[in-house]
Amino acid sequence: MTAQLSSSSQHQPYTVSLPAMSLPDWNALLPALRPATRIVLHAPSPQALIRARGNFKNLKATHPGLEVWIVVNAQAVQAVLDEPHEMGPALTQVLLCPNTLRNNGLHAPAHIQVLPMGAVEAIARMQQDGWIYIRS
């Protein structure tokens, strides 16, 4: 690899030879996901919910056997309730925070699951049980 540089005092270009950089083979360096891997995607905002939906779709496309749940709290709860169809197949793996529902006077329809405890406690319990936490 070479680069063309100019000296500020002489204004004459000169060539510097830089060593070639090799990129790591990440497939060889990183272990594959084990079939028993369990992932919790956390979505507390509408933007995070969009990312979680994409994360869910990509993970399930490449690793259909993974257990993946999306825990939704704060402003993202309203986004799920306003447009549940936007979640697509991921809707069956969405868990809404009951605290957010209660604090905002909201109710989830029967086809959307609500956690039995707050989202933060649920995530803490999941992590304690070996789940991988990803903030979307």
A tleap script that builds the chain and sets N, CA, C and O, in Angstrom:
source leaprc.protein.ff14SB
mol = sequence {
  NMET THR ALA GLN LEU SER SER SER SER GLN
  HIE GLN PRO TYR THR VAL SER LEU PRO ALA
  MET SER LEU PRO ASP TRP ASN ALA LEU LEU
  PRO ALA LEU ARG PRO ALA THR ARG ILE VAL
  LEU HIE ALA PRO SER PRO GLN ALA LEU ILE
  ARG ALA ARG GLY ASN PHE LYS ASN LEU LYS
  ALA THR HIE PRO GLY LEU GLU VAL TRP ILE
  VAL VAL ASN ALA GLN ALA VAL GLN ALA VAL
  LEU ASP GLU PRO HIE GLU MET GLY PRO ALA
  LEU THR GLN VAL LEU LEU CYS PRO ASN THR
  LEU ARG ASN ASN GLY LEU HIE ALA PRO ALA
  HIE ILE GLN VAL LEU PRO MET GLY ALA VAL
  GLU ALA ILE ALA ARG MET GLN GLN ASP GLY
  TRP ILE TYR ILE ARG CSER
}
set mol.1.N position { 0.853 -1.159 0.000 }
set mol.1.CA position { 0.000 0.000 0.000 }
set mol.1.C position { 0.901 1.224 0.000 }
set mol.1.O position { 1.857 1.284 0.773 }
set mol.2.N position { 0.621 2.177 -0.831 }
set mol.2.CA position { 1.412 3.406 -0.867 }
set mol.2.C position { 0.485 4.595 -0.711 }
set mol.2.O position { -0.704 4.524 -1.021 }
set mol.3.N position { 1.043 5.674 -0.230 }
set mol.3.CA position { 0.273 6.901 -0.061 }
set mol.3.C position { 1.069 8.049 -0.641 }
set mol.3.O position { 2.290 8.104 -0.491 }
set mol.4.N position { 0.387 8.963 -1.300 }
set mol.4.CA position { 1.025 10.133 -1.878 }
set mol.4.C position { 0.861 11.275 -0.885 }
set mol.4.O position { -0.263 11.679 -0.585 }
set mol.5.N position { 1.957 11.793 -0.379 }
set mol.5.CA position { 1.935 12.883 0.578 }
set mol.5.C position { 2.746 14.042 0.028 }
set mol.5.O position { 3.617 13.854 -0.821 }
set mol.6.N position { 2.460 15.224 0.509 }
set mol.6.CA position { 3.285 16.352 0.090 }
set mol.6.C position { 3.853 17.026 1.320 }
set mol.6.O position { 3.186 17.146 2.348 }
set mol.7.N position { 5.072 17.457 1.201 }
set mol.7.CA position { 5.731 18.150 2.290 }
set mol.7.C position { 5.303 19.606 2.262 }
set mol.7.O position { 5.320 20.228 1.200 }
set mol.8.N position { 4.919 20.167 3.404 }
set mol.8.CA position { 4.418 21.536 3.435 }
set mol.8.C position { 5.508 22.554 3.138 }
set mol.8.O position { 5.218 23.632 2.620 }
set mol.9.N position { 6.757 22.230 3.457 }
set mol.9.CA position { 7.830 23.196 3.217 }
set mol.9.C position { 8.354 23.133 1.783 }
set mol.9.O position { 8.784 24.153 1.244 }
set mol.10.N position { 8.328 21.981 1.171 }
set mol.10.CA position { 8.892 21.841 -0.174 }
set mol.10.C position { 7.820 21.734 -1.249 }
set mol.10.O position { 8.118 21.975 -2.419 }
set mol.11.N position { 6.632 21.396 -0.917 }
set mol.11.CA position { 5.513 21.193 -1.842 }
set mol.11.C position { 5.845 20.177 -2.926 }
set mol.11.O position { 5.315 20.243 -4.035 }
set mol.12.N position { 6.710 19.255 -2.602 }
set mol.12.CA position { 7.030 18.192 -3.537 }
set mol.12.C position { 6.471 16.891 -2.986 }
set mol.12.O position { 6.704 16.550 -1.826 }
set mol.13.N position { 5.741 16.172 -3.809 }
set mol.13.CA position { 5.176 14.905 -3.321 }
set mol.13.C position { 6.257 13.858 -3.108 }
set mol.13.O position { 7.265 13.825 -3.814 }
set mol.14.N position { 6.025 13.007 -2.121 }
set mol.14.CA position { 6.886 11.856 -1.909 }
set mol.14.C position { 6.003 10.675 -1.544 }
set mol.14.O position { 4.857 10.857 -1.131 }
set mol.15.N position { 6.522 9.485 -1.690 }
set mol.15.CA position { 5.755 8.259 -1.482 }
set mol.15.C position { 6.217 7.575 -0.207 }
set mol.15.O position { 7.414 7.431 0.044 }
set mol.16.N position { 5.255 7.163 0.583 }
set mol.16.CA position { 5.531 6.416 1.802 }
set mol.16.C position { 4.934 5.032 1.627 }
set mol.16.O position { 3.782 4.902 1.212 }
set mol.17.N position { 5.675 4.033 1.926 }
set mol.17.CA position { 5.187 2.664 1.812 }
set mol.17.C position { 4.657 2.215 3.171 }
set mol.17.O position { 5.393 2.209 4.157 }
set mol.18.N position { 3.383 1.842 3.221 }
set mol.18.CA position { 2.749 1.378 4.457 }
set mol.18.C position { 2.565 -0.130 4.383 }
set mol.18.O position { 2.278 -0.662 3.310 }
set mol.19.N position { 2.724 -0.827 5.502 }
set mol.19.CA position { 2.527 -2.286 5.466 }
set mol.19.C position { 1.056 -2.620 5.207 }
set mol.19.O position { 0.157 -1.919 5.671 }
set mol.20.N position { 0.833 -3.681 4.473 }
set mol.20.CA position { -0.535 -4.138 4.200 }
set mol.20.C position { -1.149 -4.666 5.493 }
set mol.20.O position { -0.502 -5.388 6.252 }
set mol.21.N position { -2.391 -4.301 5.729 }
set mol.21.CA position { -3.081 -4.760 6.941 }
set mol.21.C position { -4.030 -5.889 6.570 }
set mol.21.O position { -4.802 -5.782 5.617 }
set mol.22.N position { -3.961 -6.941 7.315 }
set mol.22.CA position { -4.888 -8.040 7.062 }
set mol.22.C position { -6.038 -7.949 8.066 }
set mol.22.O position { -5.841 -7.598 9.230 }
set mol.23.N position { -7.209 -8.264 7.603 }
set mol.23.CA position { -8.392 -8.253 8.461 }
set mol.23.C position { -8.535 -9.600 9.145 }
set mol.23.O position { -8.241 -10.634 8.545 }
set mol.24.N position { -8.983 -9.601 10.390 }
set mol.24.CA position { -9.147 -10.880 11.086 }
set mol.24.C position { -10.292 -11.695 10.488 }
set mol.24.O position { -11.254 -11.138 9.960 }
set mol.25.N position { -10.180 -12.983 10.576 }
set mol.25.CA position { -11.244 -13.897 10.155 }
set mol.25.C position { -12.164 -14.094 11.353 }
set mol.25.O position { -11.946 -14.981 12.178 }
set mol.26.N position { -13.188 -13.262 11.437 }
set mol.26.CA position { -14.072 -13.285 12.604 }
set mol.26.C position { -14.812 -14.607 12.744 }
set mol.26.O position { -15.116 -15.015 13.865 }
set mol.27.N position { -15.108 -15.285 11.652 }
set mol.27.CA position { -15.771 -16.593 11.758 }
set mol.27.C position { -14.885 -17.600 12.465 }
set mol.27.O position { -15.380 -18.475 13.176 }
set mol.28.N position { -13.571 -17.484 12.274 }
set mol.28.CA position { -12.643 -18.393 12.946 }
set mol.28.C position { -12.380 -17.961 14.389 }
set mol.28.O position { -12.165 -18.805 15.259 }
set mol.29.N position { -12.396 -16.659 14.646 }
set mol.29.CA position { -12.070 -16.145 15.979 }
set mol.29.C position { -13.226 -16.228 16.973 }
set mol.29.O position { -13.005 -16.438 18.166 }
set mol.30.N position { -14.446 -16.067 16.492 }
set mol.30.CA position { -15.602 -16.054 17.391 }
set mol.30.C position { -16.297 -17.405 17.379 }
set mol.30.O position { -16.547 -17.962 16.310 }
set mol.31.N position { -16.612 -17.941 18.554 }
set mol.31.CA position { -17.308 -19.229 18.580 }
set mol.31.C position { -18.732 -19.079 18.048 }
set mol.31.O position { -19.353 -18.025 18.183 }
set mol.32.N position { -19.223 -20.130 17.456 }
set mol.32.CA position { -20.592 -20.133 16.953 }
set mol.32.C position { -21.573 -20.077 18.125 }
set mol.32.O position { -21.254 -20.502 19.235 }
set mol.33.N position { -22.755 -19.553 17.866 }
set mol.33.CA position { -23.797 -19.566 18.899 }
set mol.33.C position { -24.219 -21.007 19.147 }
set mol.33.O position { -24.476 -21.764 18.211 }
set mol.34.N position { -24.283 -21.367 20.403 }
set mol.34.CA position { -24.737 -22.706 20.759 }
set mol.34.C position { -26.260 -22.793 20.542 }
set mol.34.O position { -26.957 -21.792 20.703 }
set mol.35.N position { -26.774 -23.958 20.184 }
set mol.35.CA position { -28.217 -24.099 19.966 }
set mol.35.C position { -29.052 -23.706 21.194 }
set mol.35.O position { -30.196 -23.274 21.052 }
set mol.36.N position { -28.489 -23.854 22.379 }
set mol.36.CA position { -29.244 -23.544 23.596 }
set mol.36.C position { -29.150 -22.066 23.998 }
set mol.36.O position { -29.623 -21.686 25.069 }
set mol.37.N position { -28.541 -21.233 23.145 }
set mol.37.CA position { -28.399 -19.811 23.455 }
set mol.37.C position { -29.771 -19.167 23.582 }
set mol.37.O position { -30.664 -19.386 22.764 }
set mol.38.N position { -29.912 -18.361 24.640 }
set mol.38.CA position { -31.166 -17.629 24.874 }
set mol.38.C position { -30.834 -16.142 24.944 }
set mol.38.O position { -29.953 -15.717 25.692 }
set mol.39.N position { -31.565 -15.361 24.144 }
set mol.39.CA position { -31.274 -13.928 24.023 }
set mol.39.C position { -32.505 -13.118 24.388 }
set mol.39.O position { -33.616 -13.413 23.948 }
set mol.40.N position { -32.285 -12.080 25.209 }
set mol.40.CA position { -33.352 -11.129 25.518 }
set mol.40.C position { -32.956 -9.788 24.909 }
set mol.40.O position { -31.909 -9.229 25.235 }
set mol.41.N position { -33.810 -9.280 24.020 }
set mol.41.CA position { -33.621 -7.979 23.402 }
set mol.41.C position { -34.464 -6.975 24.196 }
set mol.41.O position { -35.659 -7.186 24.401 }
set mol.42.N position { -33.843 -5.897 24.634 }
set mol.42.CA position { -34.545 -4.892 25.444 }
set mol.42.C position { -34.873 -3.684 24.573 }
set mol.42.O position { -33.989 -3.102 23.945 }
set mol.43.N position { -36.152 -3.314 24.543 }
set mol.43.CA position { -36.607 -2.174 23.739 }
set mol.43.C position { -37.397 -1.211 24.616 }
set mol.43.O position { -38.581 -1.437 24.865 }
set mol.44.N position { -36.750 -0.119 25.097 }
set mol.44.CA position { -37.457 0.861 25.907 }
set mol.44.C position { -37.958 2.086 25.134 }
set mol.44.O position { -38.627 2.943 25.711 }
set mol.45.N position { -37.645 2.177 23.844 }
set mol.45.CA position { -38.087 3.335 23.052 }
set mol.45.C position { -38.595 2.853 21.698 }
set mol.45.O position { -38.281 1.740 21.278 }
set mol.46.N position { -39.378 3.682 21.012 }
set mol.46.CA position { -39.844 3.271 19.672 }
set mol.46.C position { -38.686 2.963 18.720 }
set mol.46.O position { -38.774 2.029 17.922 }
set mol.47.N position { -37.608 3.737 18.798 }
set mol.47.CA position { -36.452 3.470 17.939 }
set mol.47.C position { -35.789 2.144 18.301 }
set mol.47.O position { -35.379 1.387 17.421 }
set mol.48.N position { -35.687 1.867 19.592 }
set mol.48.CA position { -35.117 0.594 20.041 }
set mol.48.C position { -36.010 -0.569 19.616 }
set mol.48.O position { -35.518 -1.655 19.312 }
set mol.49.N position { -37.313 -0.339 19.598 }
set mol.49.CA position { -38.252 -1.377 19.176 }
set mol.49.C position { -38.040 -1.735 17.706 }
set mol.49.O position { -38.091 -2.907 17.331 }
set mol.50.N position { -37.805 -0.721 16.880 }
set mol.50.CA position { -37.517 -0.965 15.461 }
set mol.50.C position { -36.240 -1.798 15.333 }
set mol.50.O position { -36.188 -2.755 14.559 }
set mol.51.N position { -35.216 -1.426 16.095 }
set mol.51.CA position { -33.961 -2.190 16.055 }
set mol.51.C position { -34.165 -3.615 16.569 }
set mol.51.O position { -33.629 -4.564 15.997 }
set mol.52.N position { -34.941 -3.767 17.650 }
set mol.52.CA position { -35.194 -5.100 18.212 }
set mol.52.C position { -35.910 -5.986 17.198 }
set mol.52.O position { -35.601 -7.170 17.068 }
set mol.53.N position { -36.863 -5.407 16.487 }
set mol.53.CA position { -37.584 -6.169 15.456 }
set mol.53.C position { -36.596 -6.652 14.391 }
set mol.53.O position { -36.661 -7.804 13.963 }
set mol.54.N position { -35.686 -5.779 13.964 }
set mol.54.CA position { -34.674 -6.177 12.980 }
set mol.54.C position { -33.707 -7.203 13.541 }
set mol.54.O position { -33.348 -8.163 12.859 }
set mol.55.N position { -33.279 -7.000 14.794 }
set mol.55.CA position { -32.389 -7.965 15.452 }
set mol.55.C position { -33.050 -9.333 15.527 }
set mol.55.O position { -32.425 -10.350 15.228 }
set mol.56.N position { -34.322 -9.351 15.929 }
set mol.56.CA position { -35.080 -10.594 16.038 }
set mol.56.C position { -35.136 -11.300 14.680 }
set mol.56.O position { -34.838 -12.490 14.571 }
set mol.57.N position { -35.518 -10.553 13.661 }
set mol.57.CA position { -35.647 -11.117 12.312 }
set mol.57.C position { -34.321 -11.707 11.843 }
set mol.57.O position { -34.289 -12.823 11.323 }
set mol.58.N position { -33.226 -10.965 12.022 }
set mol.58.CA position { -31.914 -11.436 11.569 }
set mol.58.C position { -31.438 -12.659 12.351 }
set mol.58.O position { -30.919 -13.612 11.768 }
set mol.59.N position { -31.615 -12.629 13.666 }
set mol.59.CA position { -31.204 -13.779 14.481 }
set mol.59.C position { -31.983 -15.030 14.112 }
set mol.59.O position { -31.397 -16.102 13.958 }
set mol.60.N position { -33.302 -14.906 13.969 }
set mol.60.CA position { -34.126 -16.076 13.663 }
set mol.60.C position { -33.880 -16.582 12.239 }
set mol.60.O position { -34.027 -17.775 11.973 }
set mol.61.N position { -33.507 -15.682 11.325 }
set mol.61.CA position { -33.224 -16.110 9.950 }
set mol.61.C position { -31.947 -16.949 9.891 }
set mol.61.O position { -31.876 -17.930 9.151 }
set mol.62.N position { -30.945 -16.561 10.669 }
set mol.62.CA position { -29.673 -17.285 10.623 }
set mol.62.C position { -29.580 -18.416 11.643 }
set mol.62.O position { -28.803 -19.354 11.467 }
set mol.63.N position { -30.375 -18.326 12.712 }
set mol.63.CA position { -30.361 -19.336 13.772 }
set mol.63.C position { -31.805 -19.596 14.227 }
set mol.63.O position { -32.200 -19.144 15.302 }
set mol.64.N position { -32.586 -20.310 13.431 }
set mol.64.CA position { -34.009 -20.493 13.745 }
set mol.64.C position { -34.292 -21.156 15.090 }
set mol.64.O position { -35.373 -20.980 15.651 }
set mol.65.N position { -33.336 -21.912 15.608 }
set mol.65.CA position { -33.552 -22.611 16.871 }
set mol.65.C position { -33.304 -21.773 18.118 }
set mol.65.O position { -33.601 -22.220 19.226 }
set mol.66.N position { -32.768 -20.571 17.960 }
set mol.66.CA position { -32.487 -19.734 19.131 }
set mol.66.C position { -33.777 -19.305 19.815 }
set mol.66.O position { -34.798 -19.080 19.165 }
set mol.67.N position { -33.711 -19.198 21.126 }
set mol.67.CA position { -34.831 -18.650 21.879 }
set mol.67.C position { -34.563 -17.154 22.047 }
set mol.67.O position { -33.591 -16.761 22.693 }
set mol.68.N position { -35.426 -16.326 21.463 }
set mol.68.CA position { -35.256 -14.876 21.491 }
set mol.68.C position { -36.566 -14.234 21.922 }
set mol.68.O position { -37.625 -14.514 21.362 }
set mol.69.N position { -36.477 -13.363 22.934 }
set mol.69.CA position { -37.640 -12.609 23.413 }
set mol.69.C position { -37.324 -11.123 23.363 }
set mol.69.O position { -36.171 -10.716 23.510 }
set mol.70.N position { -38.347 -10.326 23.157 }
set mol.70.CA position { -38.198 -8.873 23.166 }
set mol.70.C position { -38.961 -8.339 24.366 }
set mol.70.O position { -40.189 -8.417 24.413 }
set mol.71.N position { -38.229 -7.792 25.342 }
set mol.71.CA position { -38.841 -7.189 26.521 }
set mol.71.C position { -39.027 -5.700 26.227 }
set mol.71.O position { -38.072 -4.984 25.925 }
set mol.72.N position { -40.280 -5.254 26.323 }
set mol.72.CA position { -40.649 -3.894 25.934 }
set mol.72.C position { -41.153 -3.134 27.151 }
set mol.72.O position { -42.038 -3.599 27.870 }
set mol.73.N position { -40.568 -1.944 27.372 }
set mol.73.CA position { -41.053 -1.085 28.447 }
set mol.73.C position { -40.985 0.374 28.006 }
set mol.73.O position { -40.624 0.675 26.868 }
set mol.74.N position { -41.334 1.266 28.916 }
set mol.74.CA position { -41.290 2.718 28.683 }
set mol.74.C position { -42.076 3.083 27.412 }
set mol.74.O position { -43.147 2.530 27.161 }
set mol.75.N position { -41.543 4.008 26.623 }
set mol.75.CA position { -42.273 4.518 25.455 }
set mol.75.C position { -42.513 3.473 24.370 }
set mol.75.O position { -43.404 3.651 23.540 }
set mol.76.N position { -41.752 2.404 24.356 }
set mol.76.CA position { -41.926 1.375 23.329 }
set mol.76.C position { -43.230 0.601 23.499 }
set mol.76.O position { -43.743 0.034 22.534 }
set mol.77.N position { -43.768 0.570 24.713 }
set mol.77.CA position { -45.032 -0.148 24.948 }
set mol.77.C position { -46.145 0.467 24.098 }
set mol.77.O position { -46.901 -0.253 23.444 }
set mol.78.N position { -46.243 1.784 24.109 }
set mol.78.CA position { -47.278 2.455 23.319 }
set mol.78.C position { -47.105 2.160 21.837 }
set mol.78.O position { -48.091 1.994 21.119 }
set mol.79.N position { -45.855 2.093 21.371 }
set mol.79.CA position { -45.591 1.792 19.961 }
set mol.79.C position { -46.099 0.402 19.585 }
set mol.79.O position { -46.651 0.219 18.500 }
set mol.80.N position { -45.919 -0.576 20.471 }
set mol.80.CA position { -46.431 -1.927 20.208 }
set mol.80.C position { -47.956 -1.908 20.167 }
set mol.80.O position { -48.561 -2.509 19.280 }
set mol.81.N position { -48.581 -1.217 21.128 }
set mol.81.CA position { -50.035 -1.184 21.187 }
set mol.81.C position { -50.644 -0.433 20.002 }
set mol.81.O position { -51.711 -0.805 19.514 }
set mol.82.N position { -49.968 0.622 19.540 }
set mol.82.CA position { -50.480 1.410 18.417 }
set mol.82.C position { -50.411 0.656 17.101 }
set mol.82.O position { -51.321 0.757 16.278 }
set mol.83.N position { -49.342 -0.099 16.897 }
set mol.83.CA position { -49.155 -0.790 15.616 }
set mol.83.C position { -48.576 -2.195 15.823 }
set mol.83.O position { -47.438 -2.462 15.439 }
set mol.84.N position { -49.358 -3.085 16.428 }
set mol.84.CA position { -48.827 -4.436 16.687 }
set mol.84.C position { -48.457 -5.185 15.408 }
set mol.84.O position { -47.544 -6.010 15.415 }
set mol.85.N position { -49.161 -4.901 14.313 }
set mol.85.CA position { -48.868 -5.581 13.051 }
set mol.85.C position { -47.451 -5.284 12.548 }
set mol.85.O position { -46.896 -6.073 11.784 }
set mol.86.N position { -46.858 -4.159 12.966 }
set mol.86.CA position { -45.495 -3.808 12.569 }
set mol.86.C position { -44.464 -4.804 13.121 }
set mol.86.O position { -43.367 -4.938 12.579 }
set mol.87.N position { -44.829 -5.492 14.193 }
set mol.87.CA position { -43.896 -6.450 14.795 }
set mol.87.C position { -43.780 -7.733 13.978 }
set mol.87.O position { -42.811 -8.477 14.131 }
set mol.88.N position { -44.745 -7.998 13.123 }
set mol.88.CA position { -44.700 -9.210 12.311 }
set mol.88.C position { -44.637 -10.451 13.191 }
set mol.88.O position { -45.265 -10.492 14.249 }
set mol.89.N position { -43.876 -11.475 12.762 }
set mol.89.CA position { -43.768 -12.714 13.536 }
set mol.89.C position { -43.170 -12.516 14.927 }
set mol.89.O position { -43.384 -13.345 15.812 }
set mol.90.N position { -42.424 -11.431 15.131 }
set mol.90.CA position { -41.808 -11.171 16.434 }
set mol.90.C position { -42.843 -10.886 17.516 }
set mol.90.O position { -42.531 -10.994 18.702 }
set mol.91.N position { -44.078 -10.521 17.134 }
set mol.91.CA position { -45.101 -10.169 18.121 }
set mol.91.C position { -45.354 -11.307 19.108 }
set mol.91.O position { -45.666 -11.056 20.272 }
set mol.92.N position { -45.224 -12.545 18.661 }
set mol.92.CA position { -45.450 -13.683 19.568 }
set mol.92.C position { -44.360 -13.794 20.621 }
set mol.92.O position { -44.524 -14.508 21.611 }
set mol.93.N position { -43.244 -13.091 20.416 }
set mol.93.CA position { -42.119 -13.135 21.357 }
set mol.93.C position { -41.939 -11.804 22.094 }
set mol.93.O position { -40.880 -11.552 22.670 }
set mol.94.N position { -42.962 -10.960 22.077 }
set mol.94.CA position { -42.915 -9.673 22.772 }
set mol.94.C position { -43.497 -9.831 24.169 }
set mol.94.O position { -44.537 -10.463 24.357 }
set mol.95.N position { -42.806 -9.244 25.149 }
set mol.95.CA position { -43.263 -9.237 26.539 }
set mol.95.C position { -43.356 -7.787 27.000 }
set mol.95.O position { -42.344 -7.092 27.089 }
set mol.96.N position { -44.569 -7.337 27.290 }
set mol.96.CA position { -44.774 -5.952 27.716 }
set mol.96.C position { -44.601 -5.808 29.226 }
set mol.96.O position { -44.878 -6.732 29.991 }
set mol.97.N position { -44.142 -4.638 29.632 }
set mol.97.CA position { -43.960 -4.325 31.042 }
set mol.97.C position { -45.294 -3.922 31.674 }
set mol.97.O position { -45.940 -2.985 31.204 }
set mol.98.N position { -45.712 -4.618 32.732 }
set mol.98.CA position { -46.981 -4.263 33.378 }
set mol.98.C position { -46.922 -2.909 34.086 }
set mol.98.O position { -47.940 -2.231 34.216 }
set mol.99.N position { -45.729 -2.515 34.544 }
set mol.99.CA position { -45.596 -1.219 35.211 }
set mol.99.C position { -45.875 -0.080 34.237 }
set mol.99.O position { -46.568 0.881 34.572 }
set mol.100.N position { -45.332 -0.195 33.036 }
set mol.100.CA position { -45.575 0.832 32.024 }
set mol.100.C position { -47.055 0.878 31.667 }
set mol.100.O position { -47.633 1.957 31.545 }
set mol.101.N position { -47.662 -0.279 31.501 }
set mol.101.CA position { -49.099 -0.318 31.192 }
set mol.101.C position { -49.894 0.375 32.295 }
set mol.101.O position { -50.714 1.251 32.023 }
set mol.102.N position { -49.647 -0.023 33.536 }
set mol.102.CA position { -50.387 0.532 34.678 }
set mol.102.C position { -50.151 2.031 34.834 }
set mol.102.O position { -51.096 2.797 35.021 }
set mol.103.N position { -48.884 2.447 34.757 }
set mol.103.CA position { -48.550 3.858 34.960 }
set mol.103.C position { -49.125 4.777 33.891 }
set mol.103.O position { -49.272 5.979 34.113 }
set mol.104.N position { -49.445 4.219 32.744 }
set mol.104.CA position { -49.994 5.014 31.642 }
set mol.104.C position { -51.465 4.718 31.361 }
set mol.104.O position { -52.018 5.192 30.369 }
set mol.105.N position { -52.099 3.933 32.237 }
set mol.105.CA position { -53.514 3.609 32.057 }
set mol.105.C position { -53.786 2.835 30.778 }
set mol.105.O position { -54.827 3.025 30.148 }
set mol.106.N position { -52.863 1.964 30.388 }
set mol.106.CA position { -52.991 1.191 29.151 }
set mol.106.C position { -53.350 -0.253 29.447 }
set mol.106.O position { -53.121 -0.757 30.546 }
set mol.107.N position { -53.914 -0.905 28.452 }
set mol.107.CA position { -54.262 -2.322 28.558 }
set mol.107.C position { -53.805 -3.024 27.290 }
set mol.107.O position { -53.999 -2.520 26.184 }
set mol.108.N position { -53.200 -4.185 27.460 }
set mol.108.CA position { -52.743 -4.965 26.308 }
set mol.108.C position { -53.860 -5.874 25.835 }
set mol.108.O position { -54.571 -6.460 26.651 }
set mol.109.N position { -54.025 -5.999 24.529 }
set mol.109.CA position { -54.994 -6.969 24.021 }
set mol.109.C position { -54.561 -8.386 24.377 }
set mol.109.O position { -53.392 -8.628 24.678 }
set mol.110.N position { -55.490 -9.302 24.342 }
set mol.110.CA position { -55.228 -10.679 24.771 }
set mol.110.C position { -54.114 -11.359 23.980 }
set mol.110.O position { -53.455 -12.254 24.510 }
set mol.111.N position { -53.886 -10.965 22.737 }
set mol.111.CA position { -52.865 -11.644 21.913 }
set mol.111.C position { -51.438 -11.115 22.138 }
set mol.111.O position { -50.498 -11.592 21.502 }
set mol.112.N position { -51.271 -10.135 23.037 }
set mol.112.CA position { -49.931 -9.621 23.354 }
set mol.112.C position { -49.622 -9.962 24.809 }
set mol.112.O position { -50.405 -9.645 25.705 }
set mol.113.N position { -48.488 -10.604 25.039 }
set mol.113.CA position { -48.129 -11.067 26.373 }
set mol.113.C position { -47.647 -9.936 27.274 }
set mol.113.O position { -46.960 -9.014 26.833 }
set mol.114.N position { -48.024 -10.032 28.549 }
set mol.114.CA position { -47.594 -9.072 29.560 }
set mol.114.C position { -46.798 -9.850 30.612 }
set mol.114.O position { -47.204 -10.925 31.054 }
set mol.115.N position { -45.669 -9.285 30.994 }
set mol.115.CA position { -44.836 -9.918 32.015 }
set mol.115.C position { -45.561 -9.953 33.367 }
set mol.115.O position { -46.411 -9.103 33.629 }
set mol.116.N position { -45.236 -10.923 34.222 }
set mol.116.CA position { -45.837 -10.961 35.556 }
set mol.116.C position { -45.158 -10.015 36.544 }
set mol.116.O position { -45.645 -9.825 37.658 }
set mol.117.N position { -44.029 -9.420 36.135 }
set mol.117.CA position { -43.318 -8.444 36.968 }
set mol.117.C position { -42.769 -7.377 36.039 }
set mol.117.O position { -42.847 -7.516 34.819 }
set mol.118.N position { -42.212 -6.309 36.607 }
set mol.118.CA position { -41.659 -5.234 35.791 }
set mol.118.C position { -40.556 -5.714 34.858 }
set mol.118.O position { -39.910 -6.731 35.109 }
set mol.119.N position { -40.352 -4.967 33.781 }
set mol.119.CA position { -39.369 -5.338 32.765 }
set mol.119.C position { -37.961 -5.444 33.340 }
set mol.119.O position { -37.224 -6.374 33.010 }
set mol.120.N position { -37.584 -4.505 34.193 }
set mol.120.CA position { -36.224 -4.518 34.745 }
set mol.120.C position { -35.996 -5.761 35.593 }
set mol.120.O position { -34.950 -6.403 35.490 }
set mol.121.N position { -36.967 -6.099 36.426 }
set mol.121.CA position { -36.830 -7.316 37.237 }
set mol.121.C position { -36.800 -8.554 36.348 }
set mol.121.O position { -36.015 -9.472 36.587 }
set mol.122.N position { -37.649 -8.584 35.326 }
set mol.122.CA position { -37.667 -9.736 34.421 }
set mol.122.C position { -36.323 -9.907 33.724 }
set mol.122.O position { -35.808 -11.019 33.617 }
set mol.123.N position { -35.757 -8.794 33.250 }
set mol.123.CA position { -34.451 -8.862 32.587 }
set mol.123.C position { -33.380 -9.333 33.567 }
set mol.123.O position { -32.533 -10.152 33.211 }
set mol.124.N position { -33.411 -8.824 34.795 }
set mol.124.CA position { -32.437 -9.249 35.812 }
set mol.124.C position { -32.558 -10.747 36.078 }
set mol.124.O position { -31.551 -11.447 36.183 }
set mol.125.N position { -33.788 -11.234 36.186 }
set mol.125.CA position { -33.991 -12.669 36.405 }
set mol.125.C position { -33.496 -13.489 35.227 }
set mol.125.O position { -32.892 -14.546 35.407 }
set mol.126.N position { -33.754 -13.000 34.016 }
set mol.126.CA position { -33.313 -13.713 32.818 }
set mol.126.C position { -31.786 -13.782 32.760 }
set mol.126.O position { -31.214 -14.826 32.449 }
set mol.127.N position { -31.138 -12.662 33.062 }
set mol.127.CA position { -29.677 -12.649 33.057 }
set mol.127.C position { -29.130 -13.585 34.135 }
set mol.127.O position { -28.148 -14.292 33.908 }
set mol.128.N position { -29.753 -13.587 35.278 }
set mol.128.CA position { -29.353 -14.470 36.371 }
set mol.128.C position { -29.450 -15.928 35.943 }
set mol.128.O position { -28.701 -16.780 36.420 }
set mol.129.N position { -30.386 -16.203 35.033 }
set mol.129.CA position { -30.610 -17.566 34.558 }
set mol.129.C position { -29.800 -17.882 33.292 }
set mol.129.O position { -30.004 -18.929 32.678 }
set mol.130.N position { -28.884 -16.985 32.898 }
set mol.130.CA position { -28.001 -17.280 31.778 }
set mol.130.C position { -28.395 -16.689 30.435 }
set mol.130.O position { -27.741 -16.965 29.430 }
set mol.131.N position { -29.445 -15.885 30.395 }
set mol.131.CA position { -29.841 -15.244 29.145 }
set mol.131.C position { -28.812 -14.186 28.768 }
set mol.131.O position { -28.205 -13.562 29.638 }
set mol.132.N position { -28.622 -13.990 27.467 }
set mol.132.CA position { -27.745 -12.929 26.960 }
set mol.132.C position { -28.615 -11.695 26.742 }
set mol.132.O position { -29.619 -11.742 26.032 }
set mol.133.N position { -28.210 -10.593 27.367 }
set mol.133.CA position { -28.940 -9.335 27.271 }
set mol.133.C position { -28.363 -8.458 26.172 }
set mol.133.O position { -27.153 -8.244 26.103 }
set mol.134.N position { -29.247 -7.952 25.310 }
set mol.134.CA position { -28.837 -7.021 24.262 }
set mol.134.C position { -29.814 -5.849 24.292 }
set mol.134.O position { -31.020 -6.027 24.124 }
set mol.135.N position { -29.277 -4.651 24.507 }
set mol.135.CA position { -30.096 -3.433 24.446 }
set mol.135.C position { -30.176 -3.040 22.979 }
set mol.135.O position { -29.174 -2.664 22.370 }
set mol.136.N position { -31.355 -3.128 22.427 }
set mol.136.CA position { -31.535 -2.811 20.996 }
set mol.136.C position { -31.526 -1.316 20.774 }
set mol.136.O position { -31.664 -0.859 19.639 }
savepdb mol mol.pdb
quit
